[in-house]
Amino acid sequence: MNRKYLLIIAAILVIIVGVLRIIGGVSLLIKGNQLDTTIPIIASEKQVYLVATGLILVGVLLVSASIGLLRNYSKMSWNICWIILLFFLLDGLLNGFLLFGRPLDQGQRINFLAFTIIGLFLFFGKPAPGPGK
């Protein structure tokens, strides 16, 4: 399979994850700590606002990084996607700690799974350096 197709798949997956992050952040902003979750939210209103804002920010960064990768099949876009994916993982750990009092839960396992799948597509779709690089 052509490496560019692997990057396209990775970018589409990153867009999906980013949109889900944005939806989660907006839901958290609207419902606050009354949001229906499997584990009760123990965070204060300010912490909920901070987490919701972080979710939206990371979601927007994920979507913009993947669009950049789709438009500009370059090593720089590829690197930016990796950096934003690391922010995605760190944000998940921080959110778990702030919202639920524990950083590792089922949601973080899903984040690690998404990171691994997207990372594999990014790794195997890594663009070759351009001429003179």
Secondary structure, 3 states (H helix, E strand, C coil): CCHHHHHHHHHHHHHHHHHHHHHHHHHHHHHHHHCCCCCCCCCCHHHHHHHHHHHHHHHHHHHHHHHHHHHCCCHHHHHHHHHHHHHHHHHHHHHHHHHHCCCCCHHHHHHHHHHHHHHHHHHHCCCCCCCCC
